[in-house]
Amino acid sequence: MLYFKNYSRYLTSTVTTAKNQAKVYFNKLTTTTTTYKKKKKLTTTTKTLTTQISRLNFTVIVTAQPILIYIFALLG
């Protein structure tokens, strides 16, 4: 049970970090959009944002997988 609590905390902090990073990237996108009116610059930033968010989603999924296996093992 201690492992479950510690892993749960780790998972929560990982998700929180991912959300915060996504906010930072979104703020960067907004800033770049207002600073540069050129479409080319905006397109580049949007692609970067999409890539970063997909990496964060992957991190959360990979991190959550062992906890789900553990829960299913308990339910048996």
Contacts in CASP RR format, 6 or more apart in sequence:
PFRMAT RR
TARGET T0000
AUTHOR 0000-0000-0000
METHOD contacts of the structure
MODEL  1
MLYFKNYSRYLTSTVTTAKNQAKVYFNKLTTTTTTYKKKKKLTTTTKTLT
TQISRLNFTVIVTAQPILIYIFALLG
3 70 0 8 1.000
4 67 0 8 1.000
4 70 0 8 1.000
7 66 0 8 1.000
7 67 0 8 1.000
7 70 0 8 1.000
8 67 0 8 1.000
10 63 0 8 1.000
11 63 0 8 1.000
11 64 0 8 1.000
11 67 0 8 1.000
14 59 0 8 1.000
14 60 0 8 1.000
14 63 0 8 1.000
15 60 0 8 1.000
18 56 0 8 1.000
18 57 0 8 1.000
18 59 0 8 1.000
18 60 0 8 1.000
21 52 0 8 1.000
21 56 0 8 1.000
22 52 0 8 1.000
22 53 0 8 1.000
22 56 0 8 1.000
25 48 0 8 1.000
25 49 0 8 1.000
25 52 0 8 1.000
25 53 0 8 1.000
26 49 0 8 1.000
28 45 0 8 1.000
28 49 0 8 1.000
29 45 0 8 1.000
29 46 0 8 1.000
29 49 0 8 1.000
32 41 0 8 1.000
32 42 0 8 1.000
32 45 0 8 1.000
33 42 0 8 1.000
33 45 0 8 1.000
36 42 0 8 1.000
END
